[in-house]
Amino acid sequence: MSKISGPLMDRIDIQIDVPAVPYKELSNNRTPESSEVIRMRVVAARNVQLRRFFDEHIYTNAQMSSRHLRKFCVLTTECEKIMENAVTKLGFSARGYDRILKVARTIADLSGEDDLSPKHLSEAVQYRTLDRNLWV
């Protein structure tokens, strides 16, 4: 990890360490969410994005520019506090800030929610763990 530069890591939207799954979790009897259900949620989120960006000449949240982020990722006061902490306490860059907003917007879309909430931003921040481990 130390061989990957910070600016390169900033360009990766989701960065998580995936530990080995313990045997007991592999052998449990819980029924996981089916691929079909997940596919339906993804298709619905993509349709939301296509409608959102119809006049913007982009197609997905990942393509949003700073102008799009200001328009489509409006933050409440509570959301602003989460982002301020992410930047000041966790050391995220401006590019990292933008990536968190894009991922949070996608999480909200997958949840079928129009507005970003603290839970969307908190989850998106958690997906930057490798970035954080490099700098903290």
N, CA, C and O atoms as a GROMACS GRO file, in nm:
protein
  544
    1MET      N    1   0.082  -0.120   0.000
    1MET     CA    2   0.000   0.000   0.000
    1MET      C    3   0.086   0.126   0.000
    1MET      O    4   0.047   0.228  -0.057
    2SER      N    5   0.202   0.120   0.064
    2SER     CA    6   0.286   0.239   0.072
    2SER      C    7   0.342   0.278  -0.064
    2SER      O    8   0.393   0.390  -0.080
    3LYS      N    9   0.335   0.189  -0.162
    3LYS     CA   10   0.387   0.219  -0.295
    3LYS      C   11   0.285   0.290  -0.383
    3LYS      O   12   0.319   0.337  -0.492
    4ILE      N   13   0.161   0.300  -0.337
    4ILE     CA   14   0.056   0.368  -0.414
    4ILE      C   15   0.047   0.512  -0.364
    4ILE      O   16   0.031   0.536  -0.245
    5SER      N   17   0.058   0.605  -0.455
    5SER     CA   18   0.058   0.747  -0.416
    5SER      C   19  -0.081   0.793  -0.371
    5SER      O   20  -0.183   0.737  -0.411
    6GLY      N   21  -0.081   0.895  -0.288
    6GLY     CA   22  -0.207   0.954  -0.241
    6GLY      C   23  -0.294   1.004  -0.355
    6GLY      O   24  -0.414   0.976  -0.355
    7PRO      N   25  -0.238   1.077  -0.453
    7PRO     CA   26  -0.321   1.123  -0.565
    7PRO      C   27  -0.383   1.009  -0.645
    7PRO      O   28  -0.493   1.024  -0.697
    8LEU      N   29  -0.314   0.896  -0.655
    8LEU     CA   30  -0.373   0.781  -0.724
    8LEU      C   31  -0.486   0.722  -0.640
    8LEU      O   32  -0.592   0.689  -0.694
    9MET      N   33  -0.464   0.708  -0.510
    9MET     CA   34  -0.570   0.655  -0.422
    9MET      C   35  -0.693   0.746  -0.425
    9MET      O   36  -0.806   0.698  -0.417
   10ASP      N   37  -0.671   0.877  -0.436
   10ASP     CA   38  -0.783   0.972  -0.441
   10ASP      C   39  -0.876   0.946  -0.559
   10ASP      O   40  -0.993   0.982  -0.555
   11ARG      N   41  -0.825   0.884  -0.663
   11ARG     CA   42  -0.903   0.860  -0.784
   11ARG      C   43  -0.984   0.730  -0.779
   11ARG      O   44  -1.055   0.698  -0.874
   12ILE      N   45  -0.973   0.657  -0.670
   12ILE     CA   46  -1.047   0.532  -0.654
   12ILE      C   47  -1.166   0.561  -0.562
   12ILE      O   48  -1.147   0.602  -0.447
   13ASP      N   49  -1.288   0.539  -0.612
   13ASP     CA   50  -1.407   0.576  -0.537
   13ASP      C   51  -1.427   0.495  -0.410
   13ASP      O   52  -1.453   0.551  -0.304
   14ILE      N   53  -1.415   0.365  -0.420
   14ILE     CA   54  -1.440   0.278  -0.306
   14ILE      C   55  -1.312   0.203  -0.274
   14ILE      O   56  -1.256   0.134  -0.359
   15GLN      N   57  -1.266   0.217  -0.150
   15GLN     CA   58  -1.140   0.156  -0.107
   15GLN      C   59  -1.166   0.087   0.027
   15GLN      O   60  -1.172   0.154   0.130
   16ILE      N   61  -1.180  -0.042   0.026
   16ILE     CA   62  -1.202  -0.114   0.152
   16ILE      C   63  -1.112  -0.235   0.162
   16ILE      O   64  -1.076  -0.297   0.062
   17ASP      N   65  -1.076  -0.268   0.284
   17ASP     CA   66  -1.001  -0.388   0.312
   17ASP      C   67  -1.104  -0.497   0.341
   17ASP      O   68  -1.192  -0.479   0.425
   18VAL      N   69  -1.093  -0.608   0.274
   18VAL     CA   70  -1.189  -0.716   0.292
   18VAL      C   71  -1.119  -0.832   0.362
   18VAL      O   72  -1.042  -0.906   0.300
   19PRO      N   73  -1.145  -0.848   0.492
   19PRO     CA   74  -1.080  -0.956   0.565
   19PRO      C   75  -1.143  -1.092   0.530
   19PRO      O   76  -1.252  -1.098   0.473
   20ALA      N   77  -1.074  -1.198   0.565
   20ALA     CA   78  -1.127  -1.333   0.543
   20ALA      C   79  -1.255  -1.350   0.624
   20ALA      O   80  -1.267  -1.298   0.735
   21VAL      N   81  -1.350  -1.424   0.568
   21VAL     CA   82  -1.477  -1.448   0.636
   21VAL      C   83  -1.460  -1.568   0.730
   21VAL      O   84  -1.414  -1.674   0.686
   22PRO      N   85  -1.496  -1.553   0.858
   22PRO     CA   86  -1.485  -1.665   0.951
   22PRO      C   87  -1.574  -1.782   0.909
   22PRO      O   88  -1.681  -1.761   0.850
   23TYR      N   89  -1.531  -1.903   0.938
   23TYR     CA   90  -1.603  -2.022   0.898
   23TYR      C   91  -1.750  -2.020   0.942
   23TYR      O   92  -1.838  -2.056   0.865
   24LYS      N   93  -1.775  -1.977   1.066
   24LYS     CA   94  -1.914  -1.976   1.117
   24LYS      C   95  -2.006  -1.890   1.032
   24LYS      O   96  -2.124  -1.920   1.018
   25GLU      N   97  -1.953  -1.782   0.977
   25GLU     CA   98  -2.035  -1.699   0.890
   25GLU      C   99  -2.057  -1.764   0.755
   25GLU      O  100  -2.161  -1.746   0.693
   26LEU      N  101  -1.959  -1.840   0.709
   26LEU     CA  102  -1.975  -1.910   0.581
   26LEU      C  103  -2.078  -2.022   0.590
   26LEU      O  104  -2.148  -2.052   0.493
   27SER      N  105  -2.086  -2.082   0.707
   27SER     CA  106  -2.173  -2.199   0.721
   27SER      C  107  -2.308  -2.169   0.783
   27SER      O  108  -2.382  -2.262   0.815
   28ASN      N  109  -2.345  -2.042   0.801
   28ASN     CA  110  -2.475  -2.012   0.863
   28ASN      C  111  -2.589  -2.040   0.764
   28ASN      O  112  -2.566  -2.056   0.645
   29ASN      N  113  -2.708  -2.044   0.815
   29ASN     CA  114  -2.825  -2.080   0.734
   29ASN      C  115  -2.907  -1.960   0.690
   29ASN      O  116  -3.017  -1.977   0.638
   30ARG      N  117  -2.855  -1.840   0.709
   30ARG     CA  118  -2.930  -1.722   0.665
   30ARG      C  119  -2.942  -1.720   0.513
   30ARG      O  120  -2.848  -1.757   0.442
   31THR      N  121  -3.056  -1.678   0.466
   31THR     CA  122  -3.077  -1.666   0.322
   31THR      C  123  -3.029  -1.528   0.277
   31THR      O  124  -3.084  -1.426   0.321
   32PRO      N  125  -2.928  -1.523   0.192
   32PRO     CA  126  -2.879  -1.393   0.147
   32PRO      C  127  -2.975  -1.329   0.047
   32PRO      O  128  -3.062  -1.396  -0.010
   33GLU      N  129  -2.959  -1.201   0.028
   33GLU     CA  130  -3.038  -1.130  -0.072
   33GLU      C  131  -3.005  -1.188  -0.210
   33GLU      O  132  -2.888  -1.207  -0.242
   34SER      N  133  -3.106  -1.215  -0.289
   34SER     CA  134  -3.082  -1.277  -0.419
   34SER      C  135  -3.023  -1.179  -0.519
   34SER      O  136  -3.042  -1.058  -0.508
   35SER      N  137  -2.952  -1.232  -0.615
   35SER     CA  138  -2.893  -1.149  -0.721
   35SER      C  139  -3.002  -1.075  -0.798
   35SER      O  140  -2.981  -0.962  -0.840
   36GLU      N  141  -3.116  -1.138  -0.815
   36GLU     CA  142  -3.227  -1.075  -0.887
   36GLU      C  143  -3.277  -0.950  -0.814
   36GLU      O  144  -3.302  -0.847  -0.876
   37VAL      N  145  -3.290  -0.959  -0.682
   37VAL     CA  146  -3.334  -0.844  -0.603
   37VAL      C  147  -3.230  -0.732  -0.611
   37VAL      O  148  -3.265  -0.614  -0.625
   38ILE      N  149  -3.104  -0.768  -0.601
   38ILE     CA  150  -2.997  -0.668  -0.611
   38ILE      C  151  -2.998  -0.604  -0.750
   38ILE      O  152  -2.985  -0.482  -0.763
   39ARG      N  153  -3.014  -0.687  -0.853
   39ARG     CA  154  -3.018  -0.635  -0.990
   39ARG      C  155  -3.132  -0.536  -1.007
   39ARG      O  156  -3.114  -0.431  -1.070
   40MET      N  157  -3.249  -0.566  -0.952
   40MET     CA  158  -3.363  -0.476  -0.963
   40MET      C  159  -3.334  -0.341  -0.896
   40MET      O  160  -3.371  -0.236  -0.949
   41ARG      N  161  -3.267  -0.344  -0.781
   41ARG     CA  162  -3.231  -0.220  -0.713
   41ARG      C  163  -3.131  -0.139  -0.794
   41ARG      O  164  -3.142  -0.017  -0.802
   42VAL      N  165  -3.034  -0.207  -0.854
   42VAL     CA  166  -2.933  -0.137  -0.936
   42VAL      C  167  -2.998  -0.076  -1.060
   42VAL      O  168  -2.968   0.039  -1.094
   43VAL      N  169  -3.085  -0.150  -1.126
   43VAL     CA  170  -3.154  -0.098  -1.244
   43VAL      C  171  -3.238   0.024  -1.206
   43VAL      O  172  -3.240   0.123  -1.279
   44ALA      N  173  -3.308   0.016  -1.094
   44ALA     CA  174  -3.389   0.130  -1.049
   44ALA      C  175  -3.301   0.252  -1.022
   44ALA      O  176  -3.336   0.364  -1.059
   45ALA      N  177  -3.186   0.230  -0.957
   45ALA     CA  178  -3.093   0.342  -0.928
   45ALA      C  179  -3.038   0.401  -1.057
   45ALA      O  180  -3.027   0.523  -1.069
   46ARG      N  181  -3.004   0.317  -1.153
   46ARG     CA  182  -2.954   0.367  -1.282
   46ARG      C  183  -3.061   0.448  -1.354
   46ARG      O  184  -3.030   0.550  -1.417
   47ASN      N  185  -3.187   0.405  -1.347
   47ASN     CA  186  -3.296   0.480  -1.409
   47ASN      C  187  -3.314   0.616  -1.342
   47ASN      O  188  -3.341   0.716  -1.410
   48VAL      N  189  -3.300   0.621  -1.210
   48VAL     CA  190  -3.307   0.748  -1.138
   48VAL      C  191  -3.197   0.841  -1.188
   48VAL      O  192  -3.221   0.960  -1.211
   49GLN      N  193  -3.077   0.787  -1.205
   49GLN     CA  194  -2.965   0.868  -1.251
   49GLN      C  195  -2.986   0.916  -1.395
   49GLN      O  196  -2.955   1.031  -1.427
   50LEU      N  197  -3.039   0.830  -1.480
   50LEU     CA  198  -3.067   0.871  -1.619
   50LEU      C  199  -3.166   0.986  -1.622
   50LEU      O  200  -3.150   1.081  -1.700
   51ARG      N  201  -3.270   0.979  -1.539
   51ARG     CA  202  -3.369   1.088  -1.532
   51ARG      C  203  -3.306   1.214  -1.474
   51ARG      O  204  -3.329   1.324  -1.524
   52ARG      N  205  -3.227   1.199  -1.368
   52ARG     CA  206  -3.165   1.313  -1.301
   52ARG      C  207  -3.075   1.390  -1.397
   52ARG      O  208  -3.074   1.513  -1.397
   53PHE      N  209  -3.000   1.318  -1.477
   53PHE     CA  210  -2.900   1.380  -1.562
   53PHE      C  211  -2.944   1.398  -1.707
   53PHE      O  212  -2.860   1.421  -1.794
   54PHE      N  213  -3.072   1.386  -1.734
   54PHE     CA  214  -3.124   1.392  -1.870
   54PHE      C  215  -3.074   1.514  -1.946
   54PHE      O  216  -3.033   1.502  -2.062
   55ASP      N  217  -3.076   1.631  -1.884
   55ASP     CA  218  -3.033   1.755  -1.951
   55ASP      C  219  -2.889   1.793  -1.919
   55ASP      O  220  -2.844   1.901  -1.957
   56GLU      N  221  -2.816   1.706  -1.851
   56GLU     CA  222  -2.681   1.740  -1.804
   56GLU      C  223  -2.570   1.682  -1.892
   56GLU      O  224  -2.453   1.716  -1.873
   57HIS      N  225  -2.603   1.598  -1.987
   57HIS     CA  226  -2.506   1.534  -2.077
   57HIS      C  227  -2.410   1.441  -2.003
   57HIS      O  228  -2.296   1.420  -2.047
   58ILE      N  229  -2.457   1.386  -1.892
   58ILE     CA  230  -2.386   1.278  -1.823
   58ILE      C  231  -2.489   1.170  -1.791
   58ILE      O  232  -2.609   1.192  -1.808
   59TYR      N  233  -2.443   1.054  -1.745
   59TYR     CA  234  -2.535   0.942  -1.725
   59TYR      C  235  -2.532   0.882  -1.586
   59TYR      O  236  -2.628   0.817  -1.544
   60THR      N  237  -2.422   0.902  -1.513
   60THR     CA  238  -2.409   0.838  -1.383
   60THR      C  239  -2.355   0.936  -1.278
   60THR      O  240  -2.300   1.040  -1.312
   61ASN      N  241  -2.371   0.899  -1.153
   61ASN     CA  242  -2.318   0.981  -1.044
   61ASN      C  243  -2.167   0.995  -1.053
   61ASN      O  244  -2.112   1.100  -1.018
   62ALA      N  245  -2.100   0.892  -1.099
   62ALA     CA  246  -1.954   0.896  -1.108
   62ALA      C  247  -1.905   1.004  -1.203
   62ALA      O  248  -1.791   1.050  -1.191
   63GLN      N  249  -1.987   1.046  -1.296
   63GLN     CA  250  -1.948   1.148  -1.394
   63GLN      C  251  -1.975   1.290  -1.347
   63GLN      O  252  -1.945   1.385  -1.419
   64MET      N  253  -2.030   1.308  -1.227
   64MET     CA  254  -2.065   1.442  -1.181
   64MET      C  255  -1.941   1.530  -1.164
   64MET      O  256  -1.838   1.486  -1.112
   65SER      N  257  -1.955   1.653  -1.209
   65SER     CA  258  -1.852   1.755  -1.189
   65SER      C  259  -1.884   1.828  -1.058
   65SER      O  260  -1.983   1.798  -0.992
   66SER      N  261  -1.800   1.924  -1.022
   66SER     CA  262  -1.826   2.005  -0.901
   66SER      C  263  -1.960   2.076  -0.910
   66SER      O  264  -2.032   2.086  -0.811
   67ARG      N  265  -1.994   2.124  -1.029
   67ARG     CA  266  -2.122   2.192  -1.049
   67ARG      C  267  -2.238   2.096  -1.022
   67ARG      O  268  -2.336   2.133  -0.957
   68HIS      N  269  -2.226   1.973  -1.071
   68HIS     CA  270  -2.330   1.872  -1.048
   68HIS      C  271  -2.340   1.836  -0.900
   68HIS      O  272  -2.449   1.818  -0.846
   69LEU      N  273  -2.225   1.826  -0.833
   69LEU     CA  274  -2.225   1.792  -0.691
   69LEU      C  275  -2.300   1.897  -0.611
   69LEU      O  276  -2.378   1.862  -0.522
   70ARG      N  277  -2.278   2.024  -0.641
   70ARG     CA  278  -2.349   2.131  -0.570
   70ARG      C  279  -2.500   2.125  -0.596
   70ARG      O  280  -2.579   2.157  -0.508
   71LYS      N  281  -2.537   2.084  -0.716
   71LYS     CA  282  -2.678   2.080  -0.754
   71LYS      C  283  -2.750   1.955  -0.700
   71LYS      O  284  -2.864   1.964  -0.655
   72PHE      N  285  -2.684   1.840  -0.706
   72PHE     CA  286  -2.751   1.713  -0.676
   72PHE      C  287  -2.711   1.649  -0.544
   72PHE      O  288  -2.766   1.546  -0.506
   73CYS      N  289  -2.618   1.709  -0.473
   73CYS     CA  290  -2.574   1.656  -0.343
   73CYS      C  291  -2.582   1.765  -0.237
   73CYS      O  292  -2.482   1.797  -0.173
   74VAL      N  293  -2.699   1.820  -0.220
   74VAL     CA  294  -2.721   1.926  -0.122
   74VAL      C  295  -2.712   1.865   0.018
   74VAL      O  296  -2.776   1.764   0.047
   75LEU      N  297  -2.631   1.929   0.103
   75LEU     CA  298  -2.607   1.875   0.236
   75LEU      C  299  -2.683   1.952   0.343
   75LEU      O  300  -2.685   2.075   0.344
   76THR      N  301  -2.745   1.877   0.434
   76THR     CA  302  -2.806   1.937   0.551
   76THR      C  303  -2.695   1.979   0.647
   76THR      O  304  -2.578   1.948   0.625
   77THR      N  305  -2.731   2.049   0.752
   77THR     CA  306  -2.633   2.091   0.853
   77THR      C  307  -2.564   1.968   0.913
   77THR      O  308  -2.442   1.969   0.933
   78GLU      N  309  -2.640   1.865   0.942
   78GLU     CA  310  -2.582   1.743   0.999
   78GLU      C  311  -2.487   1.675   0.901
   78GLU      O  312  -2.381   1.625   0.939
   79CYS      N  313  -2.525   1.675   0.774
   79CYS     CA  314  -2.438   1.618   0.670
   79CYS      C  315  -2.310   1.700   0.656
   79CYS      O  316  -2.202   1.644   0.637
   80GLU      N  317  -2.323   1.831   0.665
   80GLU     CA  318  -2.205   1.918   0.658
   80GLU      C  319  -2.106   1.886   0.769
   80GLU      O  320  -1.985   1.886   0.746
   81LYS      N  321  -2.156   1.857   0.889
   81LYS     CA  322  -2.069   1.822   1.001
   81LYS      C  323  -1.993   1.693   0.974
   81LYS      O  324  -1.875   1.682   1.006
   82ILE      N  325  -2.060   1.596   0.915
   82ILE     CA  326  -1.994   1.469   0.882
   82ILE      C  327  -1.883   1.493   0.782
   82ILE      O  328  -1.772   1.441   0.797
   83MET      N  329  -1.911   1.573   0.681
   83MET     CA  330  -1.809   1.600   0.579
   83MET      C  331  -1.694   1.684   0.635
   83MET      O  332  -1.579   1.663   0.598
   84GLU      N  333  -1.725   1.778   0.723
   84GLU     CA  334  -1.620   1.856   0.786
   84GLU      C  335  -1.527   1.766   0.867
   84GLU      O  336  -1.405   1.780   0.861
   85ASN      N  337  -1.585   1.673   0.942
   85ASN     CA  338  -1.504   1.578   1.018
   85ASN      C  339  -1.421   1.490   0.926
   85ASN      O  340  -1.305   1.460   0.957
   86ALA      N  341  -1.478   1.448   0.815
   86ALA     CA  342  -1.405   1.362   0.721
   86ALA      C  343  -1.282   1.433   0.667
   86ALA      O  344  -1.176   1.372   0.652
   87VAL      N  345  -1.296   1.560   0.640
   87VAL     CA  346  -1.184   1.636   0.584
   87VAL      C  347  -1.084   1.674   0.693
   87VAL      O  348  -0.964   1.657   0.675
   88THR      N  349  -1.132   1.726   0.805
   88THR     CA  350  -1.039   1.776   0.906
   88THR      C  351  -0.979   1.666   0.992
   88THR      O  352  -0.858   1.667   1.017
   89LYS      N  353  -1.059   1.573   1.038
   89LYS     CA  354  -1.008   1.471   1.130
   89LYS      C  355  -0.949   1.350   1.058
   89LYS      O  356  -0.854   1.289   1.108
   90LEU      N  357  -1.004   1.316   0.943
   90LEU     CA  358  -0.955   1.197   0.871
   90LEU      C  359  -0.860   1.234   0.758
   90LEU      O  360  -0.797   1.146   0.699
   91GLY      N  361  -0.850   1.362   0.728
   91GLY     CA  362  -0.750   1.409   0.632
   91GLY      C  363  -0.784   1.385   0.485
   91GLY      O  364  -0.694   1.372   0.403
   92PHE      N  365  -0.911   1.378   0.452
   92PHE     CA  366  -0.947   1.358   0.312
   92PHE      C  367  -0.918   1.485   0.231
   92PHE      O  368  -0.933   1.596   0.280
   93SER      N  369  -0.876   1.464   0.109
   93SER     CA  370  -0.847   1.576   0.018
   93SER      C  371  -0.976   1.627  -0.045
   93SER      O  372  -1.084   1.572  -0.022
   94ALA      N  373  -0.965   1.733  -0.123
   94ALA     CA  374  -1.080   1.786  -0.197
   94ALA      C  375  -1.134   1.679  -0.293
   94ALA      O  376  -1.255   1.664  -0.308
   95ARG      N  377  -1.044   1.607  -0.358
   95ARG     CA  378  -1.087   1.500  -0.448
   95ARG      C  379  -1.156   1.389  -0.370
   95ARG      O  380  -1.257   1.334  -0.416
   96GLY      N  381  -1.104   1.355  -0.254
   96GLY     CA  382  -1.166   1.254  -0.169
   96GLY      C  383  -1.305   1.298  -0.124
   96GLY      O  384  -1.398   1.218  -0.118
   97TYR      N  385  -1.318   1.426  -0.093
   97TYR     CA  386  -1.448   1.484  -0.055
   97TYR      C  387  -1.549   1.462  -0.168
   97TYR      O  388  -1.662   1.418  -0.144
   98ASP      N  389  -1.509   1.495  -0.290
   98ASP     CA  390  -1.598   1.477  -0.405
   98ASP      C  391  -1.636   1.330  -0.424
   98ASP      O  392  -1.751   1.299  -0.453
   99ARG      N  393  -1.539   1.240  -0.408
   99ARG     CA  394  -1.566   1.097  -0.425
   99ARG      C  395  -1.666   1.048  -0.321
   99ARG      O  396  -1.754   0.968  -0.352
  100ILE      N  397  -1.653   1.096  -0.198
  100ILE     CA  398  -1.746   1.058  -0.093
  100ILE      C  399  -1.887   1.102  -0.131
  100ILE      O  400  -1.982   1.026  -0.114
  101LEU      N  401  -1.902   1.224  -0.181
  101LEU     CA  402  -2.034   1.273  -0.220
  101LEU      C  403  -2.094   1.187  -0.332
  101LEU      O  404  -2.213   1.156  -0.329
  102LYS      N  405  -2.014   1.150  -0.430
  102LYS     CA  406  -2.063   1.069  -0.541
  102LYS      C  407  -2.108   0.932  -0.493
  102LYS      O  408  -2.213   0.882  -0.535
  103VAL      N  409  -2.031   0.871  -0.407
  103VAL     CA  410  -2.068   0.739  -0.354
  103VAL      C  411  -2.191   0.751  -0.265
  103VAL      O  412  -2.279   0.665  -0.272
  104ALA      N  413  -2.200   0.855  -0.184
  104ALA     CA  414  -2.317   0.876  -0.099
  104ALA      C  415  -2.442   0.896  -0.184
  104ALA      O  416  -2.549   0.844  -0.150
  105ARG      N  417  -2.430   0.970  -0.294
  105ARG     CA  418  -2.543   0.990  -0.384
  105ARG      C  419  -2.590   0.855  -0.440
  105ARG      O  420  -2.710   0.831  -0.453
  106THR      N  421  -2.496   0.768  -0.474
  106THR     CA  422  -2.529   0.635  -0.527
  106THR      C  423  -2.594   0.550  -0.419
  106THR      O  424  -2.690   0.477  -0.447
  107ILE      N  425  -2.544   0.557  -0.297
  107ILE     CA  426  -2.605   0.482  -0.186
  107ILE      C  427  -2.748   0.526  -0.166
  107ILE      O  428  -2.837   0.442  -0.147
  108ALA      N  429  -2.773   0.656  -0.171
  108ALA     CA  430  -2.910   0.707  -0.157
  108ALA      C  431  -2.997   0.658  -0.272
  108ALA      O  432  -3.112   0.620  -0.250
  109ASP      N  433  -2.943   0.658  -0.393
  109ASP     CA  434  -3.019   0.609  -0.509
  109ASP      C  435  -3.054   0.462  -0.493
  109ASP      O  436  -3.167   0.422  -0.523
  110LEU      N  437  -2.960   0.383  -0.446
  110LEU     CA  438  -2.987   0.239  -0.426
  110LEU      C  439  -3.090   0.216  -0.317
  110LEU      O  440  -3.160   0.115  -0.318
  111SER      N  441  -3.099   0.310  -0.223
  111SER     CA  442  -3.198   0.301  -0.116
  111SER      C  443  -3.333   0.359  -0.157
  111SER      O  444  -3.430   0.351  -0.082
  112GLY      N  445  -3.339   0.418  -0.276
  112GLY     CA  446  -3.463   0.478  -0.323
  112GLY      C  447  -3.494   0.611  -0.257
  112GLY      O  448  -3.611   0.651  -0.250
  113GLU      N  449  -3.392   0.680  -0.208
  113GLU     CA  450  -3.413   0.806  -0.137
  113GLU      C  451  -3.364   0.924  -0.222
  113GLU      O  452  -3.258   0.917  -0.284
  114ASP      N  453  -3.442   1.031  -0.224
  114ASP     CA  454  -3.411   1.148  -0.305
  114ASP      C  455  -3.300   1.234  -0.247
  114ASP      O  456  -3.220   1.291  -0.321
  115ASP      N  457  -3.295   1.245  -0.114
  115ASP     CA  458  -3.201   1.334  -0.049
  115ASP      C  459  -3.090   1.257   0.019
  115ASP      O  460  -3.109   1.143   0.063
  116LEU      N  461  -2.973   1.319   0.026
  116LEU     CA  462  -2.863   1.260   0.101
  116LEU      C  463  -2.891   1.275   0.250
  116LEU      O  464  -2.940   1.379   0.295
  117SER      N  465  -2.859   1.172   0.324
  117SER     CA  466  -2.877   1.178   0.469
  117SER      C  467  -2.744   1.144   0.536
  117SER      O  468  -2.652   1.096   0.471
  118PRO      N  469  -2.735   1.169   0.666
  118PRO     CA  470  -2.612   1.135   0.737
  118PRO      C  471  -2.572   0.988   0.722
  118PRO      O  472  -2.453   0.957   0.715
  119LYS      N  473  -2.669   0.898   0.716
  119LYS     CA  474  -2.634   0.755   0.702
  119LYS      C  475  -2.568   0.728   0.566
  119LYS      O  476  -2.478   0.644   0.559
  120HIS      N  477  -2.610   0.796   0.461
  120HIS     CA  478  -2.548   0.777   0.330
  120HIS      C  479  -2.403   0.827   0.331
  120HIS      O  480  -2.313   0.760   0.280
  121LEU      N  481  -2.382   0.944   0.389
  121LEU     CA  482  -2.248   1.000   0.395
  121LEU      C  483  -2.156   0.918   0.485
  121LEU      O  484  -2.040   0.895   0.452
  122SER      N  485  -2.209   0.874   0.598
  122SER     CA  486  -2.128   0.793   0.690
  122SER      C  487  -2.085   0.663   0.624
  122SER      O  488  -1.971   0.620   0.640
  123GLU      N  489  -2.176   0.601   0.552
  123GLU     CA  490  -2.140   0.477   0.481
  123GLU      C  491  -2.035   0.505   0.375
  123GLU      O  492  -1.939   0.428   0.361
  124ALA      N  493  -2.051   0.612   0.300
  124ALA     CA  494  -1.955   0.646   0.195
  124ALA      C  495  -1.816   0.674   0.254
  124ALA      O  496  -1.715   0.635   0.196
  125VAL      N  497  -1.811   0.740   0.369
  125VAL     CA  498  -1.683   0.766   0.435
  125VAL      C  499  -1.618   0.633   0.472
  125VAL      O  500  -1.496   0.619   0.461
  126GLN      N  501  -1.697   0.537   0.517
  126GLN     CA  502  -1.642   0.407   0.556
  126GLN      C  503  -1.581   0.333   0.438
  126GLN      O  504  -1.494   0.247   0.457
  127TYR      N  505  -1.624   0.364   0.318
  127TYR     CA  506  -1.570   0.300   0.199
  127TYR      C  507  -1.436   0.361   0.154
  127TYR      O  508  -1.385   0.326   0.048
  128ARG      N  509  -1.381   0.450   0.234
  128ARG     CA  510  -1.251   0.510   0.204
  128ARG      C  511  -1.148   0.465   0.306
  128ARG      O  512  -1.056   0.542   0.337
  129THR      N  513  -1.159   0.346   0.358
  129THR     CA  514  -1.070   0.302   0.465
  129THR      C  515  -0.925   0.291   0.422
  129THR      O  516  -0.835   0.322   0.501
  130LEU      N  517  -0.899   0.248   0.302
  130LEU     CA  518  -0.760   0.236   0.259
  130LEU      C  519  -0.694   0.373   0.247
  130LEU      O  520  -0.578   0.390   0.282
  131ASP      N  521  -0.771   0.469   0.198
  131ASP     CA  522  -0.724   0.606   0.187
  131ASP      C  523  -0.687   0.658   0.326
  131ASP      O  524  -0.582   0.720   0.345
  132ARG      N  525  -0.773   0.631   0.423
  132ARG     CA  526  -0.750   0.676   0.559
  132ARG      C  527  -0.629   0.608   0.620
  132ARG      O  528  -0.550   0.673   0.689
  133ASN      N  529  -0.613   0.480   0.595
  133ASN     CA  530  -0.501   0.407   0.653
  133ASN      C  531  -0.367   0.457   0.601
  133ASN      O  532  -0.266   0.448   0.671
  134LEU      N  533  -0.365   0.511   0.480
  134LEU     CA  534  -0.240   0.563   0.428
  134LEU      C  535  -0.198   0.690   0.499
  134LEU      O  536  -0.078   0.714   0.519
  135TRP      N  537  -0.294   0.772   0.538
  135TRP     CA  538  -0.261   0.906   0.586
  135TRP      C  539  -0.274   0.924   0.736
  135TRP      O  540  -0.220   1.020   0.790
  136VAL      N  541  -0.343   0.836   0.804
  136VAL     CA  542  -0.365   0.854   0.948
  136VAL      C  543  -0.261   0.776   1.026
  136VAL      O  544  -0.262   0.779   1.149
   0.00000   0.00000   0.00000
